[in-house]
Amino acid sequence: MGAIDILLYGMGGGLAAELVGFWKLRHTSRSELPEYLRSWFYWGVTLPMIGLGGGLAWLYSTSDVSLNPILAVNIGASAPLIIGVFAGQTPTIPPGRVD
């Protein structure tokens, strides 16, 4: 499997992870859809997250990890989910001393 294949499979996994959010909205009427779906900011973050899935799968492949298509999709899907968990758990930093 070539680098482009790995990148595309990883991006497919990232897209699948993002589609889960839309799947949760499937019973929502059009008038009740969240406002953020119409935001350029939302799409400006979502599209790079999908690309991040492909990038992470590609990084695995450059680290001499043998990838097949399902593993590349799995890695791609995990990337946005892992980043989401990290972003939701920002550690608190105590204020420093000023002398």
C-alpha positions, 0 to 999 in steps of 0.5 A: 500500500502506497503513501497516498493510499494510506493517507486516503484511508486515514482521511476516510477514518477521520471522516467516519469519526466526524460523521458520527456527530452528524449521525447523532443529529439524524432525528433533528428537524432542519429548523432545530439543527445547531447553529454551528453547522453553518459556521465557517469556523466549525468547518475550518476546524473539521476539515483539518481534523479529517486531514489529521486522521490521514496524516497520523496514518501516514506517520505510522507508515513512515515509522516502519509500521506495516499498515493494511487498509482497515488499520489505516482507517482505524488510526484515522478515525482515532485521531479526531477522537483522541484530540477531542479527549485531549482538548476536553481535559486541559490541565489547570496550571497554578499561578506562578509566584512574582517576586 
